[in-house]
Amino acid sequence: MRRVRVHGDEQFSATIFYIHKNPVHHGLVKEVEDWKWSSYKSFFSKGETCLQREKVLDMFQSIDGFAAFHRQAIHLKNAVVTED
């Protein structure tokens, strides 16, 4: 496993998208919410979590914005990973 420094909100949101959509991309599930090991559903919960839920949801303006962002088609062909 390697770590990559995230530079800015745009890369952070792309990383969230990648993590949540990767099981869909590889055909393991049909929808992001179907992957049992994902943090995706935790964003919709009111339960306690170690995620910085409000900070992340603020980036998308709302839970609806977060959900809409994840409904986008997957376009990984031109994705760029930057490292320090």
DSSP file (Angstrom, degrees, kcal/mol; ACC not computed):
  #  RESIDUE AA STRUCTURE BP1 BP2  ACC     N-H-->O    O-->H-N    N-H-->O    O-->H-N    TCO  KAPPA ALPHA  PHI   PSI    X-CA   Y-CA   Z-CA
    1    1 A M              0   0    0      0, 0.0     2,-0.3     0, 0.0     0, 0.0   0.000 360.0 360.0 360.0 135.8    0.0    0.0    0.0
    2    2 A R        -     0   0    0      2,-0.0     2,-0.4     0, 0.0     0, 0.0  -0.888 360.0-134.4-121.6 156.6    1.3    3.4   -0.8
    3    3 A R        -     0   0    0     -2,-0.3     2,-0.4     2,-0.0     0, 0.0  -0.837  12.8-163.1-108.9 146.7    0.2    6.8    0.3
    4    4 A V        -     0   0    0     -2,-0.4     2,-0.3    79,-0.1    79,-0.1  -0.997  22.8-122.5-129.1 130.1   -0.2    9.9   -1.8
    5    5 A R        -     0   0    0     -2,-0.4     2,-0.5    77,-0.1    77,-0.2  -0.537  24.9-136.8 -70.8 133.7   -0.4   13.4   -0.5
    6    6 A V        -     0   0    0     -2,-0.3     2,-0.7    77,-0.0    -1,-0.1  -0.827  14.0-160.4 -95.5 126.0   -3.7   15.1   -1.5
    7    7 A H        -     0   0    0     -2,-0.5     4,-0.5     1,-0.1     3,-0.1  -0.871  53.5 -22.9-111.0  98.2   -3.2   18.7   -2.7
    8    8 A G  S  > S-     0   0    0     -2,-0.7     4,-2.0     1,-0.1     5,-0.1  -0.002  80.8 -71.0  94.2 165.6   -6.4   20.7   -2.5
    9    9 A D  H  > S+     0   0    0      1,-0.2     4,-2.9     2,-0.2     5,-0.2   0.838 123.6  57.4 -65.6 -36.6  -10.2   20.2   -2.5
   10   10 A E  H  > S+     0   0    0      1,-0.2     4,-2.0     2,-0.2    -1,-0.2   0.932 111.2  42.0 -64.0 -45.0  -10.4   19.1   -6.1
   11   11 A Q  H  > S+     0   0    0     -4,-0.5     4,-2.1     2,-0.2    -1,-0.2   0.870 113.6  54.2 -69.0 -35.4   -8.0   16.2   -5.7
   12   12 A F  H  X S+     0   0    0     -4,-2.0     4,-2.3     2,-0.2    -2,-0.2   0.933 110.0  45.7 -63.7 -46.3   -9.6   15.3   -2.3
   13   13 A S  H  X S+     0   0    0     -4,-2.9     4,-2.3     1,-0.2    -1,-0.2   0.878 112.3  52.0 -65.9 -36.1  -13.1   15.1   -3.9
   14   14 A A  H  X S+     0   0    0     -4,-2.0     4,-2.6    -5,-0.2    -1,-0.2   0.870 109.1  50.9 -65.6 -36.0  -11.6   13.0   -6.8
   15   15 A T  H  X S+     0   0    0     -4,-2.1     4,-2.6     2,-0.2    -2,-0.2   0.910 109.5  49.4 -67.4 -42.9  -10.0   10.7   -4.3
   16   16 A I  H  X S+     0   0    0     -4,-2.3     4,-2.4     2,-0.2     5,-0.2   0.934 112.7  48.4 -59.0 -46.6  -13.3   10.2   -2.4
   17   17 A F  H  X S+     0   0    0     -4,-2.3     4,-2.8     1,-0.2     5,-0.2   0.930 111.7  49.5 -59.2 -47.8  -15.0    9.5   -5.7
   18   18 A Y  H  X S+     0   0    0     -4,-2.6     4,-1.7     1,-0.2    -2,-0.2   0.925 111.9  47.6 -59.2 -47.5  -12.3    7.0   -6.7
   19   19 A I  H  < S+     0   0    0     -4,-2.6    -1,-0.2     1,-0.2    -2,-0.2   0.924 117.7  41.3 -62.3 -45.3  -12.4    5.1   -3.4
   20   20 A H  H  < S+     0   0    0     -4,-2.4     4,-0.3    -5,-0.2    -1,-0.2   0.855 120.7  41.3 -73.3 -34.4  -16.2    4.9   -3.4
   21   21 A K  H >X S+     0   0    0     -4,-2.8     4,-2.8    -5,-0.2     3,-0.6   0.605  89.0  89.5 -91.1 -12.0  -16.6    4.1   -7.2
   22   22 A N  H 3X S+     0   0    0     -4,-1.7     4,-2.0     1,-0.2     6,-0.2   0.882  86.5  50.7 -56.7 -43.4  -13.7    1.6   -7.5
   23   23 A P  H 34>S+     0   0    0      0, 0.0     5,-2.5     0, 0.0     6,-1.1   0.845 113.0  47.9 -64.1 -30.2  -15.7   -1.5   -6.6
   24   24 A V  H X45S+     0   0    0     -3,-0.6     3,-1.8    -4,-0.3    -2,-0.2   0.931 108.9  53.5 -70.3 -46.8  -18.3   -0.4   -9.2
   25   25 A H  H 3<5S+     0   0    0     -4,-2.8    -1,-0.2     1,-0.3    -3,-0.2   0.856 110.9  46.5 -55.5 -38.3  -15.6    0.2  -11.8
   26   26 A H  T 3<5S-     0   0    0     -4,-2.0    -1,-0.3    -5,-0.2    -2,-0.2   0.333 115.9-113.8 -91.6   7.6  -14.3   -3.3  -11.3
   27   27 A G  T < 5S+     0   0    0     -3,-1.8    -3,-0.2     2,-0.2    -2,-0.1   0.682  80.1 125.0  74.3  18.3  -17.7   -4.9  -11.5
   28   28 A L  S   <S+     0   0    0     -5,-2.5     2,-0.3    -6,-0.2    -4,-0.2   0.805  83.0   5.2 -79.1 -29.2  -17.8   -6.1   -7.9
   29   29 A V        -     0   0    0     -6,-1.1    -2,-0.2     1,-0.1    -1,-0.2  -0.934  63.8-133.0-144.0 165.4  -21.1   -4.3   -7.2
   30   30 A K  S    S+     0   0    0     -2,-0.3     2,-0.3     1,-0.2    -1,-0.1   0.778  90.7  32.0 -91.3 -29.9  -23.6   -2.3   -9.3
   31   31 A E  S >  S-     0   0    0      1,-0.1     3,-1.8    -8,-0.0     4,-0.4  -0.940  78.4-121.5-130.0 149.7  -24.0    0.7   -7.0
   32   32 A V  G >  S+     0   0    0     -2,-0.3     3,-1.2     1,-0.3     9,-0.2   0.855 112.1  58.3 -58.3 -35.9  -21.5    2.4   -4.6
   33   33 A E  G 3  S+     0   0    0      1,-0.2    -1,-0.3     7,-0.1     8,-0.1   0.616  94.4  67.8 -72.4  -9.6  -23.8    1.8   -1.6
   34   34 A D  G <  S+     0   0    0     -3,-1.8     2,-0.8     3,-0.0    -1,-0.2   0.649  73.2  96.4 -82.9 -15.8  -23.7   -2.0   -2.3
   35   35 A W    X   -     0   0    0     -3,-1.2     3,-1.7    -4,-0.4     5,-0.1  -0.665  64.8-156.0 -80.0 111.8  -20.0   -2.3   -1.3
   36   36 A K  T 3  S+     0   0    0     -2,-0.8    -1,-0.2     1,-0.3    -3,-0.0   0.702  87.3  52.9 -66.6 -21.8  -20.2   -3.4    2.3
   37   37 A W  T 3  S+     0   0    0     -3,-0.0    -1,-0.3     2,-0.0     2,-0.2   0.328  87.2 109.9 -95.8   7.6  -16.7   -2.1    3.2
   38   38 A S    <   -     0   0    0     -3,-1.7     3,-0.3    -6,-0.1     4,-0.2  -0.491  64.1-144.7 -84.8 151.6  -17.3    1.4    2.0
   39   39 A S  S >> S+     0   0    0     -2,-0.2     3,-1.0     1,-0.2     4,-0.8   0.489  78.9  99.9 -84.8  -5.1  -17.6    4.5    4.1
   40   40 A Y  G >4 S+     0   0    0      1,-0.3     3,-1.4     2,-0.2     4,-0.4   0.894  79.8  47.5 -50.5 -51.7  -20.2    5.8    1.6
   41   41 A K  G >> S+     0   0    0      1,-0.3     3,-1.2    -3,-0.3     4,-0.5   0.764  99.4  69.8 -66.2 -23.9  -23.3    4.9    3.6
   42   42 A S  G X4 S+     0   0    0     -3,-1.0     3,-0.6     1,-0.3    -1,-0.3   0.783  89.8  62.5 -63.8 -26.3  -21.7    6.4    6.7
   43   43 A F  G << S+     0   0    0     -3,-1.4    -1,-0.3    -4,-0.8    -2,-0.2   0.752 104.5  47.1 -70.5 -22.6  -22.2    9.9    5.2
   44   44 A F  G <4 S+     0   0    0     -3,-1.2    -1,-0.2    -4,-0.4    -2,-0.2   0.509  98.9  91.5 -93.6  -7.5  -26.0    9.3    5.1
   45   45 A S    <<  -     0   0    0     -3,-0.6     4,-0.0    -4,-0.5    -3,-0.0  -0.490  63.0-152.4 -88.3 155.5  -26.1    8.1    8.7
   46   46 A K        +     0   0    0     -2,-0.2    -1,-0.1     2,-0.1     3,-0.1   0.393  66.0 110.9-100.1  -2.0  -26.6   10.1   11.8
   47   47 A G  S    S-     0   0    0      1,-0.1     2,-0.1    -5,-0.1    -2,-0.1  -0.160  82.0 -80.1 -71.0 166.5  -24.6    7.5   13.8
   48   48 A E        +     0   0    0      2,-0.0     2,-0.3     1,-0.0    -1,-0.1  -0.383  57.0 166.7 -67.5 142.2  -21.3    8.1   15.4
   49   49 A T        -     0   0    0      2,-0.2     4,-0.1    -3,-0.1    -1,-0.0  -0.983  46.1-132.1-152.3 157.3  -18.3    7.9   13.0
   50   50 A C  S    S+     0   0    0     -2,-0.3     2,-0.1     2,-0.1    -2,-0.0   0.488  79.1 106.1 -89.5  -3.6  -14.6    8.7   13.0
   51   51 A L  S    S-     0   0    0      1,-0.1     2,-1.5   -12,-0.0     3,-0.2  -0.380  83.0-121.3 -68.9 151.8  -15.1   10.3    9.5
   52   52 A Q     >  +     0   0    0      1,-0.2     4,-2.3     2,-0.1     5,-0.2  -0.530  48.7 167.4 -89.5  67.4  -15.1   14.1    9.3
   53   53 A R  H  >  +     0   0    0     -2,-1.5     4,-2.9     1,-0.2     5,-0.2   0.891  66.9  45.5 -53.9 -53.4  -18.6   13.8    7.9
   54   54 A E  H  > S+     0   0    0     -3,-0.2     4,-2.3     1,-0.2    -1,-0.2   0.890 112.0  52.1 -63.5 -39.9  -19.6   17.5    8.1
   55   55 A K  H  > S+     0   0    0      2,-0.2     4,-1.0     1,-0.2    -1,-0.2   0.922 113.9  43.6 -61.5 -44.7  -16.4   18.7    6.6
   56   56 A V  H >X S+     0   0    0     -4,-2.3     4,-0.8     1,-0.2     3,-0.7   0.937 113.6  49.9 -67.5 -46.4  -16.7   16.4    3.6
   57   57 A L  H >< S+     0   0    0     -4,-2.9     3,-0.8     1,-0.3     5,-0.4   0.845 104.1  60.1 -63.4 -32.4  -20.4   17.1    3.1
   58   58 A D  H >< S+     0   0    0     -4,-2.3     3,-1.2     1,-0.2    -1,-0.3   0.844  97.1  60.8 -61.7 -32.9  -19.7   20.9    3.2
   59   59 A M  H << S+     0   0    0     -4,-1.0    -1,-0.2    -3,-0.7    -2,-0.2   0.815 111.0  39.5 -62.4 -28.9  -17.4   20.4    0.2
   60   60 A F  T << S-     0   0    0     -4,-0.8     2,-0.4    -3,-0.8    -1,-0.3   0.264 110.7-123.2-104.3   9.5  -20.4   19.1   -1.7
   61   61 A Q  S <  S-     0   0    0     -3,-1.2     2,-0.3    -4,-0.2    -3,-0.2   0.052  80.2  -0.7  71.4 -23.7  -22.7   21.7   -0.2
   62   62 A S  S  > S-     0   0    0     -5,-0.4     4,-2.0    -2,-0.4     5,-0.1  -0.978  81.8 -89.9-174.3 171.9  -25.1   19.0    1.1
   63   63 A I  H  > S+     0   0    0     -2,-0.3     4,-2.4     1,-0.2     5,-0.2   0.846 126.1  55.7 -65.1 -32.9  -25.8   15.3    1.3
   64   64 A D  H  > S+     0   0    0      2,-0.2     4,-2.6     1,-0.2    -1,-0.2   0.895 107.0  48.7 -66.1 -39.7  -27.7   15.7   -2.0
   65   65 A G  H  > S+     0   0    0      2,-0.2     4,-2.3     1,-0.2    -2,-0.2   0.888 110.6  51.3 -65.5 -39.0  -24.6   17.2   -3.7
   66   66 A F  H  X S+     0   0    0     -4,-2.0     4,-1.5     2,-0.2    -2,-0.2   0.927 112.3  45.7 -61.3 -46.8  -22.5   14.4   -2.3
   67   67 A A  H  X S+     0   0    0     -4,-2.4     4,-0.7     1,-0.2    -2,-0.2   0.907 112.4  50.7 -64.7 -42.7  -24.9   11.8   -3.7
   68   68 A A  H >< S+     0   0    0     -4,-2.6     3,-0.9     1,-0.2     4,-0.4   0.900 106.3  55.5 -62.2 -41.4  -25.1   13.6   -7.1
   69   69 A F  H >< S+     0   0    0     -4,-2.3     3,-1.0     1,-0.3    -1,-0.2   0.884 107.4  50.1 -57.6 -39.6  -21.3   13.7   -7.3
   70   70 A H  H 3< S+     0   0    0     -4,-1.5    -1,-0.3     1,-0.2    -2,-0.2   0.609  98.6  66.7 -77.9 -12.2  -21.2    9.9   -6.9
   71   71 A R  T << S+     0   0    0     -3,-0.9    -1,-0.2    -4,-0.7    -2,-0.2   0.534  78.5 112.8 -83.6  -5.6  -23.8    9.4   -9.6
   72   72 A Q  S <  S-     0   0    0     -3,-1.0     2,-0.1    -4,-0.4    -3,-0.0  -0.230  78.9 -99.5 -61.1 153.8  -21.4   10.7  -12.2
   73   73 A A        -     0   0    0      1,-0.1     2,-0.6     2,-0.0    -1,-0.1  -0.387  41.2-105.0 -68.0 154.7  -20.0    8.3  -14.8
   74   74 A I        +     0   0    0     -3,-0.1     2,-0.4    -2,-0.1     3,-0.1  -0.760  40.5 173.1 -88.2 120.7  -16.6    6.9  -14.1
   75   75 A H        +     0   0    0     -2,-0.6     3,-0.3     1,-0.1    -1,-0.0  -0.735  17.2 147.9-126.0  80.8  -13.9    8.5  -16.3
   76   76 A L    >   +     0   0    0     -2,-0.4     3,-1.6     1,-0.2    -1,-0.1   0.540  46.4  92.8 -93.3  -7.4  -10.6    7.1  -15.0
   77   77 A K  T 3  S+     0   0    0      1,-0.3    -1,-0.2    -3,-0.1    -2,-0.0   0.871  97.0  33.1 -55.2 -40.3   -8.7    7.1  -18.3
   78   78 A N  T 3  S+     0   0    0     -3,-0.3    -1,-0.3     2,-0.1    -2,-0.1   0.220  87.6 134.3-103.5  14.4   -7.3   10.6  -17.8
   79   79 A A    <   -     0   0    0     -3,-1.6     2,-0.4     1,-0.0    -3,-0.1  -0.349  40.6-154.0 -65.1 144.1   -7.0   10.4  -14.0
   80   80 A V        -     0   0    0     -2,-0.0     2,-0.5     2,-0.0    -2,-0.1  -0.980   7.6-159.3-124.6 131.0   -3.7   11.6  -12.7
   81   81 A V        -     0   0    0     -2,-0.4     2,-0.4     2,-0.0    -2,-0.0  -0.947  13.8-163.6-107.1 125.1   -2.0   10.5   -9.4
   82   82 A T        -     0   0    0     -2,-0.5     2,-0.3   -77,-0.2   -77,-0.1  -0.862   3.3-166.0-109.5 145.8    0.5   13.0   -8.1
   83   83 A E              0   0    0     -2,-0.4   -79,-0.1   -79,-0.1   -77,-0.0  -0.926 360.0 360.0-127.6 152.6    3.1   12.2   -5.5
   84   84 A D              0   0    0     -2,-0.3   -80,-0.1     0, 0.0    -1,-0.0   0.476 360.0 360.0 -73.5 360.0    5.4   14.3   -3.4
